[in-house]
Amino acid sequence: MIVTNIDLPAAELWRLYRGRADCENRIKELKYDFGGDSLNLKNFWATEAALLTVMMAYNLMSLFRQGVMRSNTVS
């Protein structure tokens, strides 16, 4: 069941929201597996550098997973 205030047919609502269906899992993966839960630093530029480093690590692991392991899961 999808609860929304968007006035679209059910099939179009499903297409709209299905692209976001896995984003919570990616956030949890970044938070717990790549140390993304401690990105709030005192300096803005330090926080941005930490976030970019975590994102780069995630992307490299994803490429490794897809290219070498031929798998869709990081764990």
DSSP file (Angstrom, degrees, kcal/mol; ACC not computed):
  #  RESIDUE AA STRUCTURE BP1 BP2  ACC     N-H-->O    O-->H-N    N-H-->O    O-->H-N    TCO  KAPPA ALPHA  PHI   PSI    X-CA   Y-CA   Z-CA
    1    1 A M              0   0    0      0, 0.0     2,-0.5     0, 0.0     0, 0.0   0.000 360.0 360.0 360.0 131.9    0.0    0.0    0.0
    2    2 A I        -     0   0    0      2,-0.0     2,-0.6     8,-0.0    12,-0.0  -0.953 360.0-159.2-111.8 126.5    1.3    3.4   -0.9
    3    3 A V        +     0   0    0     -2,-0.5     2,-0.3     2,-0.0     0, 0.0  -0.931  33.2 137.0-107.2 120.0    0.0    6.5    0.9
    4    4 A T        -     0   0    0     -2,-0.6    -2,-0.0     2,-0.1     9,-0.0  -0.966  56.5-132.4-154.1 164.0    0.5    9.7   -1.0
    5    5 A N  S    S+     0   0    0     -2,-0.3     2,-0.4     2,-0.0    -2,-0.0   0.283  70.9 115.4-104.1   8.8   -1.3   12.9   -1.9
    6    6 A I        -     0   0    0      1,-0.1     2,-1.3     2,-0.0    -2,-0.1  -0.655  64.2-138.8 -80.2 131.2   -0.3   12.7   -5.6
    7    7 A D        +     0   0    0     -2,-0.4    -1,-0.1     6,-0.0    -2,-0.0  -0.665  55.2 121.8 -96.2  81.8   -3.3   12.2   -7.8
    8    8 A L        -     0   0    0     -2,-1.3    -2,-0.0     1,-0.0     5,-0.0  -0.922  68.8 -87.0-133.4 158.9   -2.1    9.6  -10.3
    9    9 A P     >  -     0   0    0      0, 0.0     4,-2.2     0, 0.0     3,-0.3  -0.291  45.1-108.7 -61.9 156.0   -3.3    6.2  -11.3
   10   10 A A  H  > S+     0   0    0      1,-0.2     4,-2.3     2,-0.2     5,-0.2   0.861 116.7  53.8 -57.9 -40.4   -2.0    3.3   -9.2
   11   11 A A  H  > S+     0   0    0      1,-0.2     4,-2.0     2,-0.2    -1,-0.2   0.896 110.4  46.5 -64.1 -40.1    0.3    1.9  -11.9
   12   12 A E  H  > S+     0   0    0     -3,-0.3     4,-2.2     2,-0.2    -1,-0.2   0.875 110.7  52.4 -70.9 -37.0    2.0    5.3  -12.4
   13   13 A L  H  X S+     0   0    0     -4,-2.2     4,-2.4     2,-0.2     5,-0.2   0.913 108.8  51.1 -61.9 -42.0    2.4    5.8   -8.7
   14   14 A W  H  X S+     0   0    0     -4,-2.3     4,-2.0     1,-0.2    -2,-0.2   0.922 110.8  47.8 -61.7 -44.6    4.0    2.4   -8.5
   15   15 A R  H  X S+     0   0    0     -4,-2.0     4,-0.6     1,-0.2    -1,-0.2   0.879 112.2  51.0 -62.8 -37.8    6.4    3.3  -11.3
   16   16 A L  H  < S+     0   0    0     -4,-2.2     3,-0.3     1,-0.2    -2,-0.2   0.915 118.4  35.1 -66.0 -44.2    7.2    6.6   -9.6
   17   17 A Y  H >< S+     0   0    0     -4,-2.4     3,-1.2     1,-0.2     4,-0.3   0.662  98.8  76.5 -89.4 -17.4    8.0    5.1   -6.2
   18   18 A R  H >< S+     0   0    0     -4,-2.0     3,-1.1     1,-0.3     4,-0.3   0.812  87.9  62.1 -67.0 -27.1    9.7    1.8   -7.2
   19   19 A G  T 3< S+     0   0    0     -4,-0.6     3,-0.3    -3,-0.3    -1,-0.3   0.751 106.9  45.2 -66.6 -22.9   12.9    3.7   -8.2
   20   20 A R  T X  S+     0   0    0     -3,-1.2     3,-1.2    -4,-0.2     4,-0.4   0.395  84.2 100.8 -97.1   1.3   13.2    4.8   -4.5
   21   21 A A  T <  S+     0   0    0     -3,-1.1     3,-0.2    -4,-0.3     4,-0.2   0.775  87.2  37.3 -63.2 -29.5   12.4    1.4   -3.0
   22   22 A D  T 3> S+     0   0    0     -4,-0.3     4,-1.6    -3,-0.3     3,-0.4   0.392  85.9  97.4-104.9   2.5   16.0    0.4   -2.3
   23   23 A C  H <> S+     0   0    0     -3,-1.2     4,-2.1     1,-0.2     5,-0.2   0.847  80.2  56.9 -65.5 -33.2   17.4    3.8   -1.2
   24   24 A E  H  > S+     0   0    0     -4,-0.4     4,-2.4     1,-0.2    -1,-0.2   0.882 105.6  51.9 -64.2 -36.3   17.0    3.0    2.5
   25   25 A N  H  > S+     0   0    0     -3,-0.4     4,-2.3     2,-0.2    -1,-0.2   0.884 108.8  49.9 -66.8 -37.8   19.1   -0.1    2.1
   26   26 A R  H  X S+     0   0    0     -4,-1.6     4,-2.5     2,-0.2    -2,-0.2   0.888 110.5  50.6 -67.1 -37.9   21.9    1.9    0.4
   27   27 A I  H  X S+     0   0    0     -4,-2.1     4,-2.5     2,-0.2    -2,-0.2   0.925 111.5  47.4 -65.0 -44.2   21.8    4.4    3.3
   28   28 A K  H  X S+     0   0    0     -4,-2.4     4,-3.0     2,-0.2     5,-0.4   0.900 111.3  52.1 -62.5 -40.1   22.0    1.7    5.9
   29   29 A E  H  X>S+     0   0    0     -4,-2.3     4,-2.1     1,-0.2     5,-0.8   0.926 111.9  45.0 -63.0 -45.2   24.9    0.1    3.9
   30   30 A L  H  X5S+     0   0    0     -4,-2.5     6,-2.4     3,-0.2     4,-0.7   0.902 116.4  47.9 -63.1 -40.5   26.8    3.4    3.8
   31   31 A K  H  <5S+     0   0    0     -4,-2.5     6,-1.0     5,-0.3     4,-0.3   0.943 124.8  24.7 -67.6 -49.2   26.1    4.0    7.5
   32   32 A Y  H  <5S+     0   0    0     -4,-3.0    -3,-0.2    -5,-0.2    -2,-0.2   0.838 129.8  35.9 -91.2 -34.8   27.0    0.6    8.9
   33   33 A D  H  <5S+     0   0    0     -4,-2.1    -3,-0.2    -5,-0.4    -2,-0.1   0.751 126.5  32.7 -92.9 -25.4   29.5   -0.9    6.4
   34   34 A F  S  <<S-     0   0    0     -5,-0.8    -1,-0.1    -4,-0.7    -3,-0.1   0.233 107.9-107.2-119.1  13.3   31.4    2.2    5.3
   35   35 A G    >   +     0   0    0     -4,-0.3     3,-1.1     1,-0.1    -4,-0.2   0.771  68.0 144.5  71.6  26.8   31.4    4.4    8.5
   36   36 A G  G >   +     0   0    0     -6,-2.4     3,-0.6     1,-0.2    -5,-0.3   0.482  53.3  78.8 -77.1  -1.4   28.8    6.9    7.2
   37   37 A D  G 3  S+     0   0    0     -6,-1.0    -1,-0.2    -7,-0.2     3,-0.2   0.584  91.7  50.5 -83.9  -8.1   27.3    7.3   10.6
   38   38 A S  G <  S+     0   0    0     -3,-1.1    -1,-0.2     1,-0.1    -2,-0.1  -0.249  70.4 116.5-121.8  45.9   30.0    9.7   11.8
   39   39 A L    <   +     0   0    0     -3,-0.6     2,-1.3     1,-0.1    12,-0.2   0.532  42.9 100.5 -91.7  -6.3   30.2   12.2    9.0
   40   40 A N        +     0   0    0     -3,-0.2     2,-0.2    10,-0.1    -1,-0.1  -0.659  52.7 168.2 -84.6  94.8   29.1   15.3   11.0
   41   41 A L        -     0   0    0     -2,-1.3     6,-0.1     2,-0.3    -2,-0.1  -0.503  47.4-107.5-101.2 172.0   32.4   17.0   11.7
   42   42 A K  S    S+     0   0    0     -2,-0.2     2,-0.4     4,-0.0    -1,-0.1   0.845 102.0  59.0 -70.0 -34.1   33.1   20.5   13.0
   43   43 A N  S  > S-     0   0    0      1,-0.1     4,-2.2     2,-0.0    -2,-0.3  -0.806  75.8-140.4-102.5 136.9   34.3   21.9    9.8
   44   44 A F  H  > S+     0   0    0     -2,-0.4     4,-2.5     1,-0.2     5,-0.2   0.917 104.3  48.4 -58.7 -45.5   32.1   21.9    6.6
   45   45 A W  H  > S+     0   0    0      1,-0.2     4,-2.3     2,-0.2    -1,-0.2   0.837 109.9  51.9 -69.1 -32.7   35.0   21.0    4.3
   46   46 A A  H  > S+     0   0    0      2,-0.2     4,-2.3     1,-0.2    -1,-0.2   0.900 110.4  49.2 -67.4 -40.3   36.1   18.2    6.6
   47   47 A T  H  X S+     0   0    0     -4,-2.2     4,-2.5     2,-0.2    -2,-0.2   0.914 111.7  48.7 -63.8 -43.2   32.6   16.8    6.5
   48   48 A E  H  X S+     0   0    0     -4,-2.5     4,-2.7     2,-0.2    -2,-0.2   0.910 111.2  49.9 -63.8 -41.5   32.4   17.1    2.7
   49   49 A A  H  X S+     0   0    0     -4,-2.3     4,-2.1     2,-0.2    -2,-0.2   0.905 111.5  48.7 -63.5 -41.3   35.8   15.3    2.4
   50   50 A A  H  X S+     0   0    0     -4,-2.3     4,-2.3     2,-0.2    -2,-0.2   0.918 112.3  48.4 -64.5 -43.4   34.7   12.5    4.7
   51   51 A L  H  X S+     0   0    0     -4,-2.5     4,-2.7     1,-0.2    -2,-0.2   0.921 111.6  49.2 -63.2 -44.7   31.4   12.1    2.7
   52   52 A L  H  X S+     0   0    0     -4,-2.7     4,-2.3     1,-0.2    -1,-0.2   0.872 110.6  51.3 -63.8 -36.3   33.3   12.0   -0.6
   53   53 A T  H  X S+     0   0    0     -4,-2.1     4,-2.4     2,-0.2    -2,-0.2   0.925 111.5  46.4 -65.9 -44.4   35.7    9.4    0.8
   54   54 A V  H  X S+     0   0    0     -4,-2.3     4,-2.4     2,-0.2    -2,-0.2   0.913 113.2  49.6 -64.0 -42.6   32.9    7.2    2.0
   55   55 A M  H  X S+     0   0    0     -4,-2.7     4,-2.6     2,-0.2    -2,-0.2   0.892 110.6  50.1 -64.0 -39.0   31.1    7.6   -1.4
   56   56 A M  H  X S+     0   0    0     -4,-2.3     4,-2.6     2,-0.2     5,-0.2   0.913 110.6  49.6 -65.0 -42.7   34.3    6.8   -3.3
   57   57 A A  H  X S+     0   0    0     -4,-2.4     4,-2.3     2,-0.2    -2,-0.2   0.912 112.1  48.4 -61.6 -42.4   34.8    3.6   -1.1
   58   58 A Y  H  X S+     0   0    0     -4,-2.4     4,-2.4     2,-0.2    -2,-0.2   0.930 112.6  47.6 -63.4 -45.3   31.2    2.6   -1.8
   59   59 A N  H  X S+     0   0    0     -4,-2.6     4,-2.5     2,-0.2    -2,-0.2   0.892 112.0  49.6 -65.5 -39.7   31.5    3.1   -5.5
   60   60 A L  H  X S+     0   0    0     -4,-2.6     4,-2.5     2,-0.2    -1,-0.2   0.914 112.1  48.1 -64.6 -41.9   34.8    1.2   -5.7
   61   61 A M  H  X S+     0   0    0     -4,-2.3     4,-2.7    -5,-0.2    -2,-0.2   0.885 111.0  51.4 -65.2 -37.9   33.4   -1.7   -3.8
   62   62 A S  H  X S+     0   0    0     -4,-2.4     4,-2.5     2,-0.2    -2,-0.2   0.916 110.8  47.5 -64.9 -43.6   30.3   -1.6   -6.0
   63   63 A L  H  X S+     0   0    0     -4,-2.5     4,-3.0     2,-0.2     5,-0.4   0.910 112.8  49.5 -63.4 -42.0   32.5   -1.7   -9.2
   64   64 A F  H  X>S+     0   0    0     -4,-2.5     4,-2.4     1,-0.2     5,-1.6   0.933 111.4  49.5 -59.4 -46.6   34.6   -4.5   -7.7
   65   65 A R  I  <>S+     0   0    0     -4,-2.7     6,-2.0     1,-0.2     5,-0.6   0.910 117.0  40.6 -60.6 -44.2   31.4   -6.4   -6.8
   66   66 A Q  I  <5S+     0   0    0     -4,-2.5    -2,-0.2     4,-0.2    -1,-0.2   0.901 124.4  34.9 -73.6 -41.3   30.0   -6.0  -10.3
   67   67 A G  I  <5S+     0   0    0     -4,-3.0    -3,-0.2    -5,-0.2    -2,-0.2   0.918 130.0  22.1 -83.3 -45.4   33.2   -6.6  -12.3
   68   68 A V  I  <5S+     0   0    0     -4,-2.4    -3,-0.2    -5,-0.4    -2,-0.1   0.900 131.3  33.4 -92.9 -47.2   35.1   -9.2  -10.4
   69   69 A M  I   <S-     0   0    0     -5,-1.6    -3,-0.2     2,-0.1    -4,-0.1   0.677  86.6-142.2 -87.5 -17.0   32.7  -11.0   -8.3
   70   70 A R      < +     0   0    0     -5,-0.6     2,-0.3    -6,-0.3    -4,-0.2   0.907  59.5 125.8  54.1  45.1   29.7  -10.8  -10.7
   71   71 A S        -     0   0    0     -6,-2.0    -1,-0.2     2,-0.1    -2,-0.1  -0.868  61.6-144.4-130.7 161.2   27.4  -10.4   -7.7
   72   72 A N  S    S+     0   0    0     -2,-0.3     2,-0.4    -3,-0.1    -6,-0.1   0.338  77.6  76.1-108.2   5.1   24.8   -7.8   -6.6
   73   73 A T        -     0   0    0      1,-0.1    -2,-0.1    -8,-0.1     0, 0.0  -0.929  61.1-153.6-120.2 144.5   25.5   -7.8   -2.9
   74   74 A V              0   0    0     -2,-0.4    -1,-0.1     1,-0.2    -3,-0.0   0.866 360.0 360.0 -79.9 -37.9   28.4   -6.2   -1.0
   75   75 A S              0   0    0      0, 0.0    -1,-0.2     0, 0.0    -2,-0.0   0.479 360.0 360.0 -71.4 360.0   28.4   -8.5    2.0
